[in-house]
Amino acid sequence: MKVLLYLEAENVLGKSGVGRAIKHQERALTDAGVSYTRNPKETYDIAHINTYFLKSFRLLQKSKKEGKKVIMHGHSTKEDFEHSFIGSTAVAPLFKWWLCQFYKRADAIITPTAYSRDLIASYGISCPIYPVSNGIELGKYQPNSEKEAIFRQHFGLSPKDKVVICAGLYFERKGIEDFVKVASKMPDVRFIWFGESPLWQIPRKIRRLVTKDHPKNVTFAGYIKGAVFEGAMSGSDCFFFPSHEETEGIVVLEALASHQHVLVRDIPVYQGWLDEINVEMAKDVSGFVDKLQVILSGQSQKQEAGYEVAKAKAIDIVGQELVSVYQKVMED
């Protein structure tokens, strides 16, 4: 069995969660001993397609015509497309229709959580849908004092400075407005947002928020990877992720793997794997402020329970789950 892992427009999507997800797939299949290629011109038995552009659709059609199995990866839903780019909410119904052109032609769908599985099934999709986490490289995010020092030096932070971080694109859906509102109520805490989007792609109110309408204790750091970001994950005081909608949230897994305090919005995607035992949760700005105060005062100690969640989604485990899905699809 040989698998084609396909990601269209990698130069654009490489910084996104989808870009990181396919890197995790490569690592998972390598660890599981499964042969794979990234080149659609090579021979393969299963096309595992991660994107929804025209080349991806042509690949799907070509693979089906040649009698090969096709698995679509359900990274996207109508719900997590809304409130992102300019005009995204208005065209979301059309985007849903386009997604369904892929999903209904696939032999199976892999999607990160039971929540996203149920959303896709609600579109009228009848093929098997398997929830398999995007996974996490545990070793990459273990606390490291050198990386943490690099992070604090990069941002000019003293050992006494309290720091709250987030990571994501400049999307309303990601909760960026609430991130700034919370920061405005906690002026003695440094808030750092990692990640970025081209400013011309995002609505004016979000563009203004990022460029000038935020308090001095907020830093929009842009896209940073390597030691600075990995050091931030373990060397900050909390990872605060106020996203309104996700299919999983790879950055949440990265924070959990870093033994970090995690605060998330209480939304359906986390049901069944995150709760008040392993993270802090709240629904609105006042709730986020209250929970951050609990964390920063040392009254919350849920990091190790959170790390156990990350361990259950480690790359080697995900690899075995992917192999199981591939085998089921090949046997059908």
C-alpha positions in Angstrom: 0.0 0.0 0.0 1.3 3.4 -1.0 -0.3 6.7 -0.1 -0.2 10.0 -2.0 -0.4 12.9 0.6 -1.5 15.8 -1.4 -1.5 19.5 -0.5 -2.2 22.1 -3.1 -0.8 25.7 -2.8 1.7 24.6 -0.2 3.5 28.0 -0.5 0.3 29.7 0.7 -1.0 27.1 3.2 2.3 26.0 4.7 1.9 28.4 7.6 -1.7 27.3 8.4 -3.0 24.5 10.4 -3.5 22.5 7.2 0.1 23.0 6.3 1.2 21.7 9.7 -1.3 18.8 9.5 0.3 17.3 6.4 3.7 17.5 8.0 2.2 15.5 10.9 0.8 13.0 8.4 4.2 12.5 6.8 5.8 12.0 10.2 3.0 9.6 11.3 3.3 7.5 8.2 7.1 7.4 8.5 6.8 6.2 12.1 4.2 3.6 11.0 6.3 2.3 8.2 3.8 3.2 5.5 5.1 4.1 2.0 4.0 7.5 0.8 4.7 10.1 -1.8 4.0 13.8 -2.2 4.3 13.6 -6.0 1.0 12.8 -7.8 3.0 11.7 -10.8 4.2 8.7 -8.9 2.3 5.5 -8.5 0.0 5.2 -5.4 -3.0 3.2 -4.2 -4.7 5.8 -2.1 -4.9 9.6 -2.7 -5.2 11.4 0.7 -6.2 14.9 -0.4 -5.9 17.8 2.1 -7.1 20.7 0.0 -10.1 21.9 -2.0 -8.8 23.8 -5.0 -9.2 23.0 -8.7 -6.1 20.9 -9.0 -7.2 18.9 -6.0 -10.6 18.3 -7.6 -8.9 17.1 -10.8 -6.7 14.8 -8.9 -9.8 13.4 -7.1 -11.5 12.8 -10.5 -8.3 11.3 -12.1 -7.7 9.0 -9.1 -11.3 7.7 -9.1 -11.2 7.2 -12.9 -8.1 5.1 -12.5 -9.8 2.9 -9.8 -7.7 4.3 -7.0 -9.2 5.0 -3.5 -9.6 8.6 -2.4 -9.7 9.9 1.1 -10.6 13.6 1.7 -9.3 15.2 4.8 -12.1 17.2 6.4 -10.0 20.1 7.6 -12.7 22.6 6.5 -16.4 23.1 7.2 -18.8 25.9 6.3 -18.8 26.9 10.0 -15.1 27.4 10.3 -15.0 29.2 6.9 -17.3 31.9 8.2 -16.0 35.1 9.8 -12.5 34.8 8.3 -11.6 36.5 5.1 -13.5 39.5 3.6 -16.8 38.3 2.4 -16.3 34.8 3.8 -19.6 34.7 5.7 -21.6 35.8 2.6 -20.1 33.1 0.4 -20.1 30.4 3.0 -23.1 28.6 1.6 -21.3 28.4 -1.8 -18.2 27.1 0.0 -20.3 24.4 1.7 -21.6 23.3 -1.7 -18.0 23.2 -3.1 -16.8 21.1 -0.1 -19.6 18.7 -0.7 -18.4 18.2 -4.3 -15.3 16.7 -2.8 -16.8 14.9 0.2 -19.6 13.1 -1.7 -17.1 11.7 -4.2 -14.6 10.4 -1.7 -14.4 6.8 -0.6 -13.9 8.0 3.0 -13.3 11.2 4.9 -10.8 11.7 7.8 -11.5 14.7 10.0 -9.9 15.7 13.3 -12.7 15.4 15.8 -16.1 13.8 16.4 -17.6 17.3 16.3 -16.3 18.0 12.7 -17.4 14.5 11.7 -20.9 15.2 12.8 -20.9 18.6 11.0 -19.8 17.0 7.7 -22.3 14.2 8.1 -25.0 16.8 8.6 -24.3 18.0 5.0 -25.8 14.8 3.7 -22.5 13.0 3.2 -23.0 9.2 3.3 -19.4 7.8 3.0 -17.6 6.7 6.1 -16.2 9.6 8.2 -13.4 8.7 10.6 -12.3 11.1 13.4 -8.5 11.0 13.6 -6.6 13.8 15.4 -4.1 15.9 13.5 -1.7 14.8 16.1 1.3 16.4 17.9 5.0 15.9 18.0 5.5 15.6 21.8 9.2 16.0 21.8 9.2 19.3 19.9 7.2 21.1 22.6 8.8 19.8 25.8 9.9 22.7 28.0 13.4 23.9 27.2 15.1 26.6 29.2 17.2 27.8 26.3 14.2 28.2 24.0 12.3 30.0 26.8 15.2 32.4 27.3 15.3 33.1 23.6 11.6 33.8 23.6 11.8 36.3 26.5 14.9 38.0 25.1 13.2 38.3 21.7 10.3 40.3 23.3 12.3 42.1 25.9 10.5 40.4 28.8 11.9 40.4 32.3 11.6 37.3 34.5 8.8 38.9 36.5 6.6 39.9 33.5 3.4 37.9 33.1 2.8 36.9 29.5 -0.3 35.5 27.8 0.0 34.2 24.2 -2.2 33.1 21.4 -1.5 31.8 17.9 -3.7 32.0 14.8 -4.6 33.9 11.6 -6.1 37.4 11.9 -9.6 36.1 11.8 -12.7 37.3 13.7 -13.5 33.6 14.1 -10.3 33.1 16.0 -11.5 35.4 18.8 -9.0 38.1 18.1 -11.4 40.8 19.2 -12.0 39.2 22.6 -8.2 38.7 22.9 -7.7 42.5 22.7 -10.7 43.2 25.0 -9.3 40.9 27.6 -5.9 42.5 27.3 -7.4 46.0 27.8 -8.8 44.8 31.2 -5.4 43.4 32.3 -2.9 46.3 31.5 -0.2 44.8 33.7 0.0 41.6 31.6 1.7 41.3 28.3 -0.4 39.7 25.5 1.3 38.3 22.4 -0.5 37.1 19.3 1.6 34.8 17.0 0.5 34.4 13.4 -0.7 36.7 10.7 -2.8 37.1 7.5 -2.3 39.4 4.6 -4.0 42.6 5.7 -5.8 43.1 2.4 -7.7 39.8 2.9 -9.3 40.6 6.3 -12.2 42.9 7.2 -11.4 46.6 7.9 -12.3 46.3 11.6 -9.9 43.5 12.2 -7.2 45.2 10.1 -7.6 48.3 12.3 -7.5 46.2 15.4 -4.2 44.6 14.4 -2.5 47.8 13.1 -3.6 50.4 15.7 -6.8 49.8 17.7 -5.2 47.8 20.5 -3.6 48.7 23.9 0.1 49.0 24.4 0.3 45.7 26.3 -0.7 43.8 23.1 1.9 42.7 20.5 1.0 41.2 17.1 4.2 39.3 16.5 3.5 38.0 13.0 4.5 34.5 11.9 7.4 33.2 14.0 8.5 29.6 14.2 11.4 27.7 15.8 12.9 28.4 19.2 11.0 31.7 19.8 7.6 30.1 19.3 8.4 26.9 21.0 9.9 28.8 23.9 6.8 30.9 24.1 4.6 27.8 24.3 6.3 26.6 27.5 7.8 29.9 28.7 4.7 32.1 28.8 2.2 32.0 31.7 -0.8 30.9 29.7 -1.9 29.9 26.2 -5.3 31.7 25.7 -7.3 30.6 22.6 -10.6 32.4 22.4 -11.6 30.9 19.0 -15.3 30.6 18.3 -15.0 27.7 15.9 -12.5 25.0 15.1 -12.3 21.5 13.6 -9.7 20.7 16.3 -7.0 23.4 16.9 -3.4 22.2 16.4 -2.1 25.1 18.4 -4.1 23.9 21.4 -2.4 20.5 21.1 1.0 22.3 20.9 0.2 24.2 24.1 -0.9 21.0 25.9 2.3 19.2 24.8 4.2 22.1 26.3 2.9 21.5 29.8 1.3 24.9 29.5 -1.7 26.4 31.3 -4.5 26.5 28.6 -7.6 28.7 28.5 -10.1 28.1 25.7 -13.6 29.2 24.8 -16.2 26.7 25.8 -17.3 25.5 22.3 -18.6 22.1 21.1 -15.4 21.0 19.3 -13.8 20.3 22.6 -16.5 18.0 23.9 -15.1 14.6 24.7 -11.5 15.5 25.0 -11.1 18.9 26.8 -12.9 19.9 30.0 -12.4 21.7 33.3 -10.2 18.8 34.5 -7.4 19.5 31.9 -7.9 23.2 30.8 -9.7 26.3 31.9 -12.8 27.3 29.9 -15.0 30.3 29.7 -17.6 31.8 27.3 -17.0 35.6 27.3 -14.6 38.4 28.1 -15.5 38.6 31.8 -15.1 34.9 32.1 -11.7 34.9 30.3 -10.5 37.7 32.7 -11.6 35.7 35.7 -9.9 32.5 34.6 -6.7 34.3 33.6 -6.5 35.8 37.1 -6.9 32.3 38.5 -4.1 31.0 36.3 -1.7 33.9 36.9 -2.2 33.8 40.6 -1.1 30.2 40.7 -4.5 28.8 41.7 -4.8 26.6 38.6 -2.7 23.5 38.2 -4.1 21.5 35.2 -1.0 21.4 33.0 -0.2 17.7 33.6 -3.8 16.6 33.0 -3.6 18.6 29.8 -0.3 17.0 28.8 -2.0 13.6 29.1 -4.5 14.7 26.5 -1.6 15.6 24.2 0.0 12.2 24.8 -3.2 10.5 23.6 -2.8 12.3 20.4 0.9 11.8 19.8 2.1 11.2 16.3 2.8 7.5 16.7 -0.7 6.9 17.9 -2.2 8.9 15.0 0.0 7.0 12.6 -1.6 3.7 13.7 -5.1 5.2 13.4 -4.3 6.4 9.9 -3.1 3.0 8.9 -6.3 1.5 10.2 -8.4 3.8 8.1 -6.3 3.2 5.0 -6.7 -0.6 5.5 -10.5 -0.3 5.8 -10.7 1.8 2.7 -8.6 -0.6 0.7 -10.7 -3.5 1.8 -14.0 -1.9 0.8 
